[in-house]
Amino acid sequence: MHVSTFLVAAWLSMVVSCAHAAGLAKIVVPADEHGPELQAFVWAPCDIKASPISLGPISVLGVKGCPVVGDRLPLIIISHGHGGSALGHHDTAETLADAGFVVAAINHPGDNYADPSRAGDISVMVERPTDIKRLIDFMLSQSAYAEKIDAQKIGFFGFSRGGYTGLVLAGAKPDFHDPSVPCPEPAPICGEIRRNELPMQPLSLDNRIKAFVLADPLSFFATKQSLIVVQQPIQLWASQHGGDGALPQNVGALAENLPKRPEYHSVAGAAHFAFLAPCSPALASSVPAICVDGGGFDRLAFHHVFNDQIKAFFSHVLRD
């Protein structure tokens, strides 16, 4: 499906949106034997009108501490990309919460904007899926949202390394030696792969996740065999130009190699960071590399389409 054909209708989604508001809260998943403390944001349906909330250079729409509206709500987990943030897809989270989903996004320890200490180490590629499993465990058992969530209706959104994380959780088996993935020295992870210094612990999968949205996933899954057990519904997004290790041809190959054909969207004119939320002026000034789209690409208009398509996919798969 070619997304450029939808952009002419983007104004319509802005006009007819009937969303209410997204309650917003910060949570902490305690450290345990499986990993360190996880910091996360949660968005949930709310009956109070949203207003702008400034969180550093990022401005979000929400209501702090708003009581959750509804019961047996689907849960969506968000996994950011390399050096990213739990707030990097806040507009997608807001859209889903407005539509009746509980949404939780974490900062992956050692691989986020505030703590990139292990972002170049192969260990984070093993720990990321475990982070998500721990977050789901917490949301279903210890969080203030536990009684509001339907544990049979869990979805996942992942961007870049977050997309890789989702595929592992779905049961895919990565080949870190895949020569099609660019990995130039001196990045530590490249030397570790070359020397075969790979973690020995098994990768976590999570059968509780029933559906996946993957945007420009970093792919170490070059063969049909590496994906053979992935049977869950997937909505797959590819930018035309890629970036940050995500190659358009690899995302296209994923669409061909998955056992069940995903709902596939190729975004004309987009580069990798177009899937991040449109930037505030302050963020665009401080980190232009992730905020400025070339070639006249309209990220704001695209995100109205992007978020509506994600909402429709999860609504169909987790509710119908």
C-alpha positions as CSV (number, residue, x, y, z in Angstrom):
1,M,0.0,0.0,0.0
2,H,1.5,3.3,-1.1
3,V,1.1,5.9,1.7
4,S,1.5,8.9,-0.6
5,T,-1.9,8.1,-2.0
6,F,-3.4,8.8,1.5
7,L,-1.8,12.1,2.1
8,V,-4.4,14.0,0.1
9,A,-6.9,12.9,2.7
10,A,-4.8,13.7,5.7
11,W,-6.8,16.9,6.4
12,L,-10.0,14.8,6.8
13,S,-8.5,12.8,9.6
14,M,-7.7,16.1,11.4
15,V,-11.2,17.4,11.0
16,V,-13.3,14.3,11.8
17,S,-11.3,13.0,14.8
18,C,-13.6,12.4,17.7
19,A,-10.9,11.5,20.3
20,H,-11.4,12.5,23.9
21,A,-8.1,12.7,25.8
22,A,-5.1,10.7,26.9
23,G,-4.3,10.4,30.6
24,L,-0.5,10.5,31.2
25,A,1.6,9.1,34.0
26,K,5.2,8.1,34.6
27,I,5.8,4.7,36.2
28,V,8.8,2.7,37.4
29,V,9.2,-1.1,37.0
30,P,11.5,-2.2,39.9
31,A,14.8,-3.9,39.3
32,D,14.7,-7.7,39.7
33,E,16.8,-10.7,38.9
34,H,16.0,-10.3,35.2
35,G,17.2,-6.7,34.8
36,P,17.5,-3.1,36.1
37,E,14.8,-0.6,36.9
38,L,12.7,0.4,34.0
39,Q,11.3,3.9,33.6
40,A,8.1,4.2,31.5
41,F,5.3,6.5,30.5
42,V,1.7,5.2,30.3
43,W,-1.2,6.8,28.3
44,A,-4.7,5.7,29.0
45,P,-8.3,6.8,28.1
46,C,-9.5,9.8,30.0
47,D,-12.6,12.0,30.1
48,I,-10.9,15.3,30.8
49,K,-9.9,17.5,27.9
50,A,-6.2,17.2,27.1
51,S,-3.8,20.2,27.2
52,P,-0.1,20.6,26.3
53,I,2.4,19.2,28.8
54,S,6.1,20.2,28.4
55,L,8.6,17.4,29.2
56,G,11.9,19.0,28.5
57,P,12.1,19.9,24.8
58,I,9.1,17.6,24.0
59,S,5.5,18.8,24.2
60,V,2.8,16.2,24.6
61,L,-1.0,16.4,24.8
62,G,-2.5,14.8,27.9
63,V,-3.9,14.9,31.4
64,K,-1.6,14.0,34.3
65,G,-3.2,11.7,36.8
66,C,-6.5,11.4,35.0
67,P,-8.7,8.4,36.1
68,V,-8.8,5.7,33.5
69,V,-12.1,5.4,31.6
70,G,-13.3,1.9,30.7
71,D,-12.6,-1.7,31.5
72,R,-11.0,-4.7,29.8
73,L,-8.9,-2.3,27.7
74,P,-6.3,-3.6,25.2
75,L,-2.7,-2.9,26.1
76,I,-0.1,-1.6,23.6
77,I,3.6,-1.7,24.4
78,I,6.0,0.7,22.6
79,S,9.7,0.0,22.0
80,H,11.9,2.9,20.7
81,G,14.9,2.8,18.4
82,H,18.6,3.1,19.0
83,G,19.3,5.9,21.6
84,G,15.6,6.8,21.5
85,S,13.0,7.7,24.1
86,A,9.8,6.5,25.7
87,L,8.3,9.8,24.4
88,G,9.6,9.4,20.8
89,H,6.2,8.1,19.6
90,H,4.0,10.1,21.9
91,D,1.6,11.2,19.2
92,T,0.9,7.5,18.3
93,A,0.4,6.7,22.0
94,E,-2.0,9.6,22.4
95,T,-4.0,8.5,19.4
96,L,-4.3,5.0,20.7
97,A,-5.2,6.1,24.3
98,D,-7.8,8.4,22.8
99,A,-9.3,5.4,21.0
100,G,-9.5,3.3,24.2
101,F,-6.1,1.6,24.5
102,V,-3.7,1.6,27.5
103,V,-0.3,2.4,26.1
104,A,3.1,1.8,27.9
105,A,6.5,2.9,26.6
106,I,9.9,2.5,28.3
107,N,13.3,3.8,28.0
108,H,15.4,0.7,27.3
109,P,18.2,0.8,29.9
110,G,21.6,1.5,28.4
111,D,20.2,2.3,25.0
112,N,18.2,5.5,25.4
113,Y,18.8,9.2,24.9
114,A,19.7,9.8,28.6
115,D,21.7,6.7,29.0
116,P,23.5,5.4,25.9
117,S,26.1,3.6,27.9
118,R,25.5,0.2,26.2
119,A,23.8,1.3,23.0
120,G,26.8,0.1,21.0
121,D,27.0,-3.3,22.8
122,I,25.5,-6.5,21.5
123,S,24.1,-7.2,24.9
124,V,21.2,-4.7,24.5
125,M,19.9,-6.7,21.5
126,V,19.3,-9.6,23.9
127,E,18.1,-7.5,26.8
128,R,15.5,-5.4,24.9
129,P,13.0,-8.3,24.5
130,T,13.4,-9.0,28.2
131,D,12.7,-5.4,29.0
132,I,9.4,-5.7,27.2
133,K,8.4,-8.9,28.9
134,R,9.1,-7.4,32.3
135,L,7.1,-4.3,31.4
136,I,4.1,-6.5,30.4
137,D,4.4,-8.5,33.6
138,F,4.3,-5.3,35.6
139,M,1.4,-3.7,33.7
140,L,-0.7,-6.9,34.2
141,S,0.1,-7.6,37.9
142,Q,1.6,-4.6,39.8
143,S,0.6,-1.4,38.0
144,A,-2.4,0.8,38.9
145,Y,-3.8,-0.2,35.5
146,A,-3.8,-3.9,36.0
147,E,-7.5,-4.3,36.7
148,K,-8.4,-2.2,33.7
149,I,-6.4,-4.2,31.2
150,D,-7.6,-7.3,29.2
151,A,-4.6,-9.6,29.3
152,Q,-5.8,-11.4,26.2
153,K,-5.5,-8.2,24.1
154,I,-1.9,-7.1,24.0
155,G,-0.3,-5.4,21.0
156,F,3.2,-4.1,20.3
157,F,4.6,-1.1,18.4
158,G,8.3,-1.0,17.6
159,F,10.5,1.4,15.6
160,S,14.0,0.5,14.3
161,R,15.7,-1.5,17.0
162,G,12.2,-1.6,18.5
163,G,11.0,-3.4,15.4
164,Y,13.8,-5.9,15.8
165,T,12.7,-6.3,19.4
166,G,9.2,-7.1,18.3
167,L,10.2,-9.7,15.9
168,V,12.2,-11.5,18.6
169,L,9.2,-11.4,20.9
170,A,7.2,-12.9,18.1
171,G,9.6,-15.8,17.9
172,A,12.0,-14.8,15.1
173,K,15.6,-16.0,15.3
174,P,18.2,-13.3,14.4
175,D,21.4,-13.9,12.6
176,F,23.8,-11.2,13.8
177,H,26.3,-12.3,11.2
178,D,23.9,-11.3,8.4
179,P,26.1,-9.5,5.8
180,S,23.3,-7.5,4.5
181,V,23.1,-5.4,7.7
182,P,25.6,-2.5,7.5
183,C,27.9,-2.6,10.6
184,P,31.0,-0.5,10.1
185,E,33.8,-0.4,12.6
186,P,34.6,1.1,15.1
187,A,31.1,0.5,16.5
188,P,31.7,-2.0,19.4
189,I,28.8,-4.2,18.4
190,C,30.4,-4.8,15.0
191,G,33.6,-6.0,16.5
192,E,31.7,-8.2,18.9
193,I,29.8,-9.8,16.0
194,R,33.0,-10.2,13.9
195,R,34.7,-11.9,16.9
196,N,31.6,-14.0,17.6
197,E,31.4,-12.5,21.1
198,L,27.6,-13.1,21.3
199,P,25.6,-13.4,24.5
200,M,24.8,-16.9,25.4
201,Q,21.4,-16.4,27.2
202,P,18.3,-17.2,25.2
203,L,16.2,-14.5,23.6
204,S,12.9,-13.8,25.2
205,L,9.7,-14.4,23.3
206,D,6.2,-13.5,24.6
207,N,3.2,-15.3,23.3
208,R,0.9,-12.9,25.1
209,I,1.5,-10.3,22.3
210,K,-1.2,-10.9,19.7
211,A,-0.4,-8.3,17.1
212,F,2.6,-6.2,16.0
213,V,3.2,-2.9,14.2
214,L,6.8,-2.6,13.0
215,A,8.2,0.6,11.5
216,D,11.5,0.4,9.7
217,P,12.7,-2.6,11.8
218,L,16.4,-3.3,12.0
219,S,16.4,-6.7,10.5
220,F,18.8,-9.6,11.2
221,F,16.2,-11.9,9.7
222,A,17.3,-12.6,6.2
223,T,15.7,-16.0,5.6
224,K,12.3,-17.5,5.6
225,Q,13.5,-20.0,8.2
226,S,14.5,-17.3,10.7
227,L,10.9,-16.1,10.6
228,I,9.1,-19.4,10.3
229,V,7.4,-19.4,13.7
230,V,6.1,-15.8,13.4
231,Q,2.3,-16.3,12.9
232,Q,0.9,-13.1,14.6
233,P,-0.8,-10.4,12.5
234,I,1.8,-7.7,11.5
235,Q,1.5,-4.2,10.1
236,L,4.8,-3.4,8.5
237,W,6.0,0.1,7.5
238,A,9.1,0.9,5.4
239,S,10.5,4.3,4.6
240,Q,11.7,4.9,1.0
241,H,15.2,6.0,2.1
242,G,15.8,4.1,5.3
243,G,18.6,5.1,7.7
244,D,20.4,4.3,11.0
245,G,21.0,0.7,9.9
246,A,17.5,0.0,8.6
247,L,17.6,-0.7,4.9
248,P,14.4,-0.4,2.7
249,Q,15.3,-3.6,0.8
250,N,15.6,-5.5,4.1
251,V,12.2,-4.4,5.2
252,G,10.8,-5.4,1.9
253,A,12.4,-8.8,2.2
254,L,10.7,-9.2,5.6
255,A,7.4,-8.7,4.0
256,E,8.2,-11.4,1.5
257,N,9.7,-13.9,4.0
258,L,7.1,-13.7,6.8
259,P,5.0,-16.8,6.9
260,K,1.8,-14.7,6.8
261,R,1.8,-11.7,4.5
262,P,1.8,-8.6,6.6
263,E,-0.2,-5.4,6.0
264,Y,2.6,-3.6,4.2
265,H,3.0,0.1,3.8
266,S,5.9,1.8,1.8
267,V,6.2,5.5,2.6
268,A,7.3,7.5,-0.5
269,G,9.7,10.3,0.2
270,A,10.3,9.3,3.8
271,A,13.6,8.6,5.6
272,H,14.0,6.6,8.8
273,F,13.2,9.2,11.4
274,A,9.9,10.2,9.7
275,F,8.3,7.6,12.0
276,L,9.2,9.6,15.1
277,A,6.6,12.1,16.4
278,P,6.7,15.5,14.7
279,C,9.2,17.6,16.7
280,S,8.5,20.7,18.8
281,P,10.5,23.8,17.8
282,A,12.8,23.2,20.9
283,L,13.5,19.6,19.9
284,A,14.1,20.5,16.3
285,S,16.6,23.1,17.4
286,S,18.5,20.8,19.7
287,V,18.4,17.5,17.7
288,P,17.8,18.5,14.0
289,A,19.1,15.2,12.7
290,I,15.9,13.3,13.9
291,C,13.5,16.2,13.2
292,V,14.2,17.6,9.8
293,D,12.8,15.7,6.8
294,G,14.3,16.3,3.4
295,G,12.7,16.6,0.0
296,G,9.6,18.4,1.2
297,F,8.3,15.4,3.1
298,D,5.4,16.5,5.4
299,R,5.9,14.6,8.7
300,L,2.9,16.1,10.3
301,A,0.5,15.2,7.5
302,F,2.0,11.7,7.3
303,H,1.5,11.1,11.0
304,H,-2.2,11.7,10.8
305,V,-2.4,8.9,8.2
306,F,0.2,6.7,10.0
307,N,-1.6,7.0,13.4
308,D,-5.0,6.4,11.9
309,Q,-3.7,3.2,10.1
310,I,-2.1,1.9,13.3
311,K,-5.3,2.6,15.3
312,A,-7.4,0.8,12.7
313,F,-5.1,-2.2,12.6
314,F,-5.0,-2.7,16.4
315,S,-8.8,-2.0,16.7
316,H,-9.5,-4.7,14.1
317,V,-7.1,-7.3,15.4
318,L,-7.5,-6.9,19.2
319,R,-11.2,-5.9,19.3
320,D,-13.1,-7.5,16.4
